[in-house]
Amino acid sequence: MNTVKIVDANQQLTELVNRATNTGELIILTADGKAKAVLLGVDAFEELLGMREYSQRELMPFDDLQKQFQEALREAGYDSHEKIVNLVQEIKREIATERQNNL
């Protein structure tokens, strides 16, 4: 990893982007002696997020996904429209409570 002051990076941006892209180098951008940001190539970014793995997966046909989801709901005891609606309402309440607690 290499560190570069942000003020210096302005004049070297093309070179820094090429280094990050072509060599996979991570470049730490600093200001006042403190790390502020990281410049990295898209390949490194996708690898970091695990996006490459998912982008190469074959998608499941929608009908198959829907059938598997319905079966999973039935197996979990949600075998009626009313039970599924109650589940969704419960989840919404939990999300609202979690958001409230994180404020």
C-alpha positions as CSV (number, residue, x, y, z in Angstrom):
1,M,0.0,0.0,0.0
2,N,1.1,3.5,-0.8
3,T,0.1,6.7,0.9
4,V,-0.4,9.9,-1.0
5,K,-1.5,13.3,0.3
6,I,-4.8,14.4,-1.1
7,V,-3.4,17.7,-2.3
8,D,-0.7,15.8,-4.2
9,A,-3.2,13.2,-5.6
10,N,-5.0,16.0,-7.5
11,Q,-2.0,16.4,-9.8
12,Q,-1.4,12.6,-10.1
13,L,-4.9,11.4,-10.3
14,T,-4.6,9.7,-13.8
15,E,-1.4,8.0,-12.7
16,L,-2.8,6.8,-9.4
17,V,-6.0,5.5,-11.0
18,N,-3.9,3.6,-13.6
19,R,-1.7,2.1,-10.8
20,A,-4.8,1.0,-8.8
21,T,-6.4,-0.4,-12.0
22,N,-3.4,-2.1,-13.6
23,T,-1.5,-3.4,-10.5
24,G,-4.3,-3.8,-8.0
25,E,-2.4,-1.4,-5.7
26,L,-4.4,0.2,-2.9
27,I,-3.5,3.8,-2.4
28,I,-4.3,5.5,0.9
29,L,-5.2,9.2,0.5
30,T,-4.2,11.3,3.5
31,A,-4.8,14.8,4.9
32,D,-3.1,16.3,7.9
33,G,-1.2,13.0,8.3
34,K,-4.4,11.0,8.7
35,A,-5.8,8.4,6.3
36,K,-9.0,9.8,4.8
37,A,-9.9,7.5,1.8
38,V,-8.7,4.6,-0.2
39,L,-8.2,4.5,-4.0
40,L,-8.6,1.1,-5.5
41,G,-9.5,-0.4,-8.9
42,V,-12.9,-1.7,-9.7
43,D,-11.6,-5.3,-9.7
44,A,-10.3,-5.0,-6.2
45,F,-13.5,-3.3,-5.1
46,E,-15.7,-6.0,-6.6
47,E,-13.5,-8.7,-4.9
48,L,-13.7,-6.9,-1.6
49,L,-17.5,-6.8,-1.7
50,G,-17.8,-10.3,-3.1
51,M,-19.7,-9.0,-6.1
52,R,-17.7,-11.0,-8.6
53,E,-18.8,-14.3,-7.1
54,Y,-22.5,-13.2,-7.3
55,S,-22.3,-11.7,-10.8
56,Q,-21.0,-15.0,-12.2
57,R,-23.9,-17.1,-10.7
58,E,-26.6,-18.3,-13.0
59,L,-30.0,-16.8,-11.9
60,M,-32.7,-19.2,-10.8
61,P,-35.8,-19.0,-13.0
62,F,-38.5,-16.9,-11.3
63,D,-41.1,-19.7,-11.3
64,D,-38.6,-22.0,-9.4
65,L,-37.8,-19.2,-6.9
66,Q,-41.5,-18.6,-6.3
67,K,-42.2,-22.3,-5.7
68,Q,-39.3,-22.7,-3.3
69,F,-40.3,-19.6,-1.4
70,Q,-43.9,-20.8,-1.1
71,E,-42.7,-24.2,0.1
72,A,-40.4,-22.6,2.7
73,L,-43.3,-20.5,4.0
74,R,-45.5,-23.6,4.3
75,E,-42.8,-25.5,6.1
76,A,-42.4,-22.7,8.5
77,G,-46.1,-22.8,9.3
78,Y,-47.2,-19.9,7.1
79,D,-49.8,-21.8,5.1
80,S,-52.5,-19.1,4.7
81,H,-52.7,-15.6,3.4
82,E,-53.7,-14.3,6.8
83,K,-50.6,-15.9,8.5
84,I,-48.3,-14.4,5.8
85,V,-49.9,-10.9,6.2
86,N,-49.4,-11.2,10.0
87,L,-45.8,-12.2,9.4
88,V,-45.1,-9.2,7.2
89,Q,-46.8,-6.8,9.7
90,E,-44.7,-8.3,12.5
91,I,-41.5,-7.8,10.4
92,K,-42.5,-4.2,9.7
93,R,-43.0,-3.5,13.4
94,E,-39.6,-5.0,14.2
95,I,-37.9,-2.9,11.5
96,A,-39.6,0.2,12.8
97,T,-38.5,-0.6,16.4
98,E,-35.0,-1.3,15.3
99,R,-34.8,2.0,13.4
100,Q,-36.2,3.9,16.4
101,N,-33.6,2.3,18.7
102,N,-30.8,3.3,16.3
103,L,-31.7,7.0,16.2
